[in-house]
Amino acid sequence: MLDEITEVVGTLSAPSFLRSGAVLKKLAARVEQVNALEKETARLSDKQCARRRAVRQEIARLRARTPTADKNLRIERYLE
């Protein structure tokens, strides 16, 4: 009986595992990018980290106020 239940559960959950694998494959490139940034970020001082946070917050506020901010290059001044 337990074997039959295990088989039914396995059959029902197989599509989810396949989808999960596809999602993980798509995320693999992003994981590599994050891992590369970790080395760069580890070298930053606390002051540099705080400055980066402040710039990101300002960019987020600008994007919230002006949805076309990326297109009209208003964000460029924060990226220099």
C-alpha distance (Angstrom), angle and dihedral (degrees) to the residues before:
residue distance angle dihedral
M1 . . .
L2 3.81 . .
D3 3.81 90.3 .
E4 3.80 90.5 53.3
I5 3.80 92.0 50.0
T6 3.80 90.8 48.0
E7 3.80 90.3 50.6
V8 3.81 92.9 50.0
V9 3.81 92.6 47.6
G10 3.80 90.8 47.1
T11 3.80 91.4 50.1
L12 3.79 92.8 49.3
S13 3.79 95.5 45.8
A14 3.83 97.6 43.4
P15 3.83 94.6 88.6
S16 3.82 90.3 53.5
F17 3.78 91.4 52.4
L18 3.79 90.5 49.4
R19 3.81 91.1 50.8
S20 3.79 90.2 46.6
G21 3.78 89.8 53.9
A22 3.80 91.1 52.0
V23 3.79 91.3 49.3
L24 3.79 91.5 49.3
K25 3.78 90.7 49.9
K26 3.81 90.5 53.2
L27 3.79 91.0 49.1
A28 3.81 94.4 49.6
A29 3.81 93.1 86.5
R30 3.80 91.1 50.2
V31 3.81 90.5 50.2
E32 3.80 89.8 54.2
Q33 3.81 90.5 51.3
V34 3.81 91.8 50.1
N35 3.79 92.1 47.6
A36 3.81 90.2 51.8
L37 3.80 90.7 51.3
E38 3.79 91.2 50.8
K39 3.81 91.6 68.9
E40 3.80 91.4 50.1
T41 3.80 93.5 45.7
A42 3.81 93.3 48.5
R43 3.82 89.3 63.6
L44 3.81 94.2 54.7
S45 3.78 121.9 103.6
D46 3.81 120.9 -126.1
K47 3.81 89.3 -103.8
Q48 3.80 91.8 53.2
C49 3.82 91.1 48.2
A50 3.80 90.7 50.8
R51 3.82 90.5 50.1
R52 3.81 91.2 51.0
R53 3.81 90.5 50.5
A54 3.80 91.0 50.0
V55 3.81 92.1 49.9
R56 3.81 91.8 48.5
Q57 3.81 90.9 49.4
E58 3.79 91.4 50.4
I59 3.81 91.1 49.0
A60 3.81 90.2 49.8
R61 3.82 90.6 50.8
L62 3.79 91.1 48.1
R63 3.81 91.8 49.5
A64 3.81 90.4 48.6
R65 3.82 92.0 51.8
T66 3.80 96.1 39.7
P67 3.81 115.4 29.3
T68 3.81 90.5 -170.6
A69 3.81 93.5 53.3
D70 3.80 92.4 112.8
K71 3.80 92.2 50.3
N72 3.79 97.1 47.6
L73 3.84 92.1 44.7
R74 3.81 95.9 -120.2
I75 3.80 88.1 135.6
E76 3.81 94.1 55.2
R77 3.81 92.5 85.1
Y78 3.82 90.4 62.2
L79 3.78 94.3 50.6
E80 3.81 96.9 60.8
